[in-house]
Amino acid sequence: MTVFQRFCFYSHSLPVVLLSLFLVPPAVAKELGEAPYRPGDYVVEDGKVDPNTYEGYLVYTRACMACHGPDGLGSSFAPNLIRAAERRGWADFAGTVAAGREVQPGQVMPSFADDPYVMRNIPYIFSYMKARGEGGLGRGRPRIIESMAEEAEAPSDESE
């Protein structure tokens, strides 16, 4: 199946998937001025990151690193995802992860539409790439900002 055929096959569900990605719980809302979380939002302080960006790092290392390299800088057969996130923006980035892409003849990025772990974490992967590119996040495994980790783990008062 070519990338185009795969895209057509998944295109009926792609708008629903992309819409659902914008409805991510705002784990970093307080740090970002009470605004709802948007894909690409991140917080970097002294080399530490918010919980969502850290989750993006974890998902990236599991699903993307083998082809795109340990820090998103690309490899001999897969492009630099940091630049891709900057150039293409959120919608194109998410669409490529979901549907795949034919980079060159015989060089294809696979679709991750059948991987629910990757699909629900695309916004966080995008945030990790943005933090690496423009946010000053260095190489290697980041740590979570302690105050934000505690807030993310605290039970919500909204259940009362």
Summary of the structure (lengths in Angstrom):
residues: 160
radius of gyration: 16.1
end to end distance: 50.4
largest distance: 56.2
contacts: 449
relative contact order: 0.20
helix: 51%
strand: 8%
